[in-house]
Amino acid sequence: MATEKSTVTASLPENPMLATALNKLEAAFDALDLNEGIRAFIRHPERELKVSVPIYRADGNIQVFTGYRVQHSSARGPCKGGVRFHPDVDLDEVRALAMLMSIKCAIANVPFGGAKGGVCVDPSELTKVELERLTRRYTHMILPILGKQRDIPAPDMNTNAQTMAWMMDTVSALQSESSTAITTGKPICLGGSEGRAEATGRGVVITMVEALKRLGQDPAKVSVAIQGFGNVGSHAAKIMSAEFKSKVVAVSDDTGGLYNPNGLNLDAICKHVDESPRHRLEGYSAEGTKQISNSELLTLDVDVLVPAAIENQITEKNANDIKAKLIVEGANGPVTHQADKILVDKGVILIPDILANAGGVVTSYFEWVQDLQSFFWNLEDVRSKLTEIMKRAFAEAWDMAQEKNTDLRSASFILAVKRIADAIEQRGLFP
Ligand code: NAD
């Protein structure tokens, strides 16, 4: 394996997510004392594809959108990662997210590398028919680098099971065969997996419980505040309350939060969200429960805080006011780089997104395995295998943190980079 200095040095990207990811990578390289050749290998995405995606709009005119698919690493297996439809999508963001997928898959030790894709579009401006045309044409444009043993997309921001069904159907039509294993996150009737919807929330709870065990705390005796009551936040709330008897005292969404120091009535809140026209918390009221803002929720005097909404919620402005001793990142990137340092210095235990919310990709892995075998598991199988993998990943990250005397985020990067570097070393270079 090459040991000479790489001629390519790490650039300083403007995109904060990519800059933060590269920073963490460099720290892991140093901790592992990797040679420059391997560092350069891991810094650079293997393949980047930029595509033009023309579609007929409803008025008969053609509009061209820009899309991307970046494959960061296939050293550990086929590339795996979501597709997002958002006006802010650009190459650097997709690069950063692809790299983080390599890291996340390596921490969970599922046999995937990392990828990400996206189209620069505001999907709310498209009709359902236009969205389907966009999805199918984008799939066609990136198909040369997709494949069930090459690169397997999944849903991400503003894409869902329907998007994955359209992508899978497009590939199946073009290849004249049923290609269910080409995407994950599909509807169950098209090869989706039982337990996928709850998987990320369940993984968040498993890592929380594992951390509490090591801190000598009983999950049934902790109070928890959860920001975000969507897929991740609502499932995490229900699972920790029903299965571990944790006291969920606060939840919030983009309409504001609810707080009851004696514990919220989650059944009543979920019923309200299900039945309200916008599926939001707004309008819910109950005796002993008061309305709070999202910023108040983050600084409540609770044992555990689960930011499960959007990125950049805990910053250098509010990090010093956080009272929770354990933070579990359900969302991607809810704590900024600066806030992360403040919290670590304060002694807060922070389970990073790349570990805490890996339950989604682990269950995507299960879906892929089931599709390849055309043999489907029941919910209990999925839950028990997910629990086993998440517990193992947490234990390995925790042990690495002890060994390297560092925080869990840095330890998770070290663990992942070591696995990717080992795979690269063992493969050697072609030709
Ligand atoms: P979602 O759209 O189902 O829910 C998001 C929730 O956050 C909603 O309740 C929304 O109202 C709330 N929210 C939005 N803006 C907010 C704001 N400014 N303040 C407070 N709340 C706000 O999304 P999700 O699937 O639950 O994903 C949440 C986070 O978890 C995202 O960062 C996502 O990338 C990450 N994630 C999700 C999965 C998954 O499987 N769904 C997997 C890995 C990571």
Residues whose N, C-alpha, C, O or C-beta is under 5 A from the ligand:
A	BS01	NAD	T200 G228 F229 G230 N231 V232 G233 S252 D253 D254 N294 A308 A309 I310 G330 A331 N332 N357 G360
